[in-house]
Amino acid sequence: MRSEEEANRAVDLYGDTVRRICMIHLKNRADTEDIFQNVFLKYVLRTAPFDSPEHEKAWIIRVTSNACRDLLKSFFRSRAVSLDTLIEKPQEMPEDHSDILEAVLALPEKYKDPIYLHYYEGYTAEEIGQILGKNTNTVYTLLTRARKMLKTRLEGVTENG
């Protein structure tokens, strides 16, 4: 089990990344906070050392992504409507960012992680492949297809909007 100092350091370093990945997948603050807690609980309970800071970050990203997918596949989740959807209005974003965020969120699930890791976290295709357990060429294909989808969607927004 890791110390409180190690846990606090990890939350400080990776907390924003975990929250952003969760929001991309779940689009819900409450579920994001649940996954956030679960990820860092798993981190604290993990006894095996990490080879490097990059290995630690990749592990956290992988655990976060898997936890989000597991939640989305759960029986309860498929039959529930979030209170955020019913009660709250989405937080306002600057106009130019909201279109991009909408387009990214509209991507099929398999494209969201590579796009996020490449553009927001700055990983290369080879590093993304290692993190997601995919071939590097597969990552390049996913990024290319995602960019085409984003371009098509965003061109449609600018023409119509």
C-alpha positions as CSV (number, residue, x, y, z in Angstrom):
1,M,0.0,0.0,0.0
2,R,1.3,3.5,-0.9
3,S,1.7,6.3,1.6
4,E,-0.5,9.3,1.9
5,E,2.3,11.5,0.5
6,E,2.5,9.3,-2.6
7,A,-1.2,9.4,-3.1
8,N,-1.4,13.2,-2.7
9,R,1.5,13.5,-5.2
10,A,-0.3,11.3,-7.7
11,V,-3.6,13.3,-7.3
12,D,-1.7,16.5,-7.8
13,L,0.1,15.3,-10.9
14,Y,-2.6,13.2,-12.6
15,G,-5.9,14.4,-11.2
16,D,-6.8,16.8,-14.0
17,T,-5.9,14.1,-16.6
18,V,-8.2,11.6,-14.9
19,R,-11.1,14.0,-14.7
20,R,-10.7,15.0,-18.4
21,I,-10.6,11.4,-19.6
22,C,-13.7,10.7,-17.5
23,M,-15.6,13.7,-18.8
24,I,-14.8,12.8,-22.4
25,H,-16.3,9.3,-21.8
26,L,-19.0,9.8,-19.2
27,K,-20.1,13.5,-19.8
28,N,-21.3,13.5,-16.1
29,R,-19.7,15.1,-13.1
30,A,-20.9,12.6,-10.5
31,D,-19.7,9.5,-12.4
32,T,-16.4,11.4,-13.1
33,E,-15.9,11.8,-9.3
34,D,-16.7,8.2,-8.7
35,I,-14.2,7.0,-11.2
36,F,-11.6,9.5,-10.0
37,Q,-11.9,8.0,-6.5
38,N,-11.7,4.5,-7.7
39,V,-8.7,5.1,-9.9
40,F,-6.7,6.7,-7.0
41,L,-7.9,4.0,-4.6
42,K,-6.5,1.4,-7.0
43,Y,-3.3,3.5,-7.1
44,V,-3.0,3.5,-3.3
45,L,-3.6,-0.3,-3.1
46,R,-1.2,-1.2,-5.8
47,T,2.0,-2.5,-4.3
48,A,4.1,-3.1,-7.4
49,P,6.5,-0.3,-8.2
50,F,6.4,1.7,-11.4
51,D,9.4,1.6,-13.8
52,S,9.3,5.3,-14.4
53,P,7.0,8.4,-14.2
54,E,5.8,7.6,-17.8
55,H,4.9,4.1,-16.8
56,E,3.0,5.5,-13.8
57,K,1.1,8.0,-15.9
58,A,0.3,5.4,-18.6
59,W,-1.0,3.0,-15.9
60,I,-3.3,5.7,-14.5
61,I,-4.6,6.6,-17.9
62,R,-5.3,2.9,-18.7
63,V,-7.0,2.3,-15.4
64,T,-9.2,5.4,-15.9
65,S,-10.1,4.5,-19.4
66,N,-11.0,0.9,-18.5
67,A,-13.0,2.1,-15.5
68,C,-15.0,4.4,-17.7
69,R,-15.7,1.7,-20.2
70,D,-16.8,-0.7,-17.5
71,L,-19.2,1.9,-16.0
72,L,-20.7,2.6,-19.5
73,K,-21.2,-1.1,-20.1
74,S,-22.8,-1.7,-16.7
75,F,-26.5,-2.8,-16.5
76,F,-27.5,0.1,-14.3
77,R,-25.9,2.7,-16.5
78,S,-27.6,1.5,-19.7
79,R,-31.0,2.0,-18.0
80,A,-30.5,5.2,-16.0
81,V,-30.7,8.9,-16.9
82,S,-28.2,11.1,-15.0
83,L,-29.5,13.9,-12.8
84,D,-27.1,16.3,-14.6
85,T,-29.0,15.7,-17.8
86,L,-32.4,16.3,-16.1
87,I,-31.4,19.2,-13.7
88,E,-28.3,21.1,-14.7
89,K,-27.5,23.0,-17.9
90,P,-24.1,22.2,-19.4
91,Q,-21.4,24.5,-18.3
92,E,-21.0,27.3,-20.8
93,M,-17.8,27.2,-22.8
94,P,-16.3,29.7,-25.2
95,E,-17.9,29.4,-28.6
96,D,-14.8,28.1,-30.5
97,H,-14.1,25.4,-27.9
98,S,-17.7,24.1,-27.5
99,D,-17.9,23.1,-31.2
100,I,-14.6,21.2,-30.9
101,L,-15.6,19.5,-27.7
102,E,-19.0,18.5,-29.1
103,A,-17.3,17.0,-32.2
104,V,-14.9,15.0,-30.1
105,L,-17.6,13.8,-27.8
106,A,-19.6,12.7,-30.9
107,L,-16.8,10.5,-32.1
108,P,-17.3,6.7,-31.7
109,E,-15.8,5.4,-28.5
110,K,-12.7,3.8,-30.1
111,Y,-11.5,7.2,-31.4
112,K,-11.9,9.3,-28.2
113,D,-8.9,7.9,-26.3
114,P,-6.3,8.2,-29.1
115,I,-7.5,11.8,-29.9
116,Y,-7.4,12.8,-26.3
117,L,-4.0,11.2,-25.6
118,H,-2.4,12.7,-28.8
119,Y,-3.8,16.2,-28.7
120,Y,-4.3,16.8,-25.0
121,E,-1.6,14.8,-23.4
122,G,1.0,15.0,-26.2
123,Y,1.7,11.3,-26.6
124,T,3.1,9.9,-29.9
125,A,1.3,7.1,-31.8
126,E,3.8,4.6,-30.5
127,E,3.2,5.6,-26.9
128,I,-0.5,5.6,-27.3
129,G,-0.3,2.1,-28.7
130,Q,1.6,1.0,-25.6
131,I,-0.9,2.6,-23.3
132,L,-4.0,1.2,-25.1
133,G,-2.5,-2.1,-26.0
134,K,-2.8,-1.5,-29.7
135,N,-0.4,-1.7,-32.7
136,T,1.2,1.6,-33.6
137,N,-0.2,1.4,-37.2
138,T,-3.7,0.9,-35.7
139,V,-3.3,4.1,-33.6
140,Y,-2.3,6.0,-36.8
141,T,-5.4,4.7,-38.5
142,L,-7.6,5.6,-35.6
143,L,-6.1,9.1,-35.5
144,T,-6.5,9.6,-39.3
145,R,-10.1,8.4,-39.3
146,A,-10.9,10.5,-36.2
147,R,-9.4,13.6,-37.8
148,K,-11.5,13.1,-41.0
149,M,-14.7,12.7,-38.9
150,L,-13.8,15.9,-36.9
151,K,-13.1,17.8,-40.0
152,T,-16.3,16.8,-41.6
153,R,-18.3,17.6,-38.5
154,L,-16.6,21.0,-37.9
155,E,-16.9,22.1,-41.5
156,G,-20.6,21.4,-41.3
157,V,-20.8,23.4,-38.1
158,T,-19.1,26.5,-39.6
159,E,-21.3,26.3,-42.8
160,N,-24.5,26.0,-40.8
161,G,-23.5,28.1,-37.8
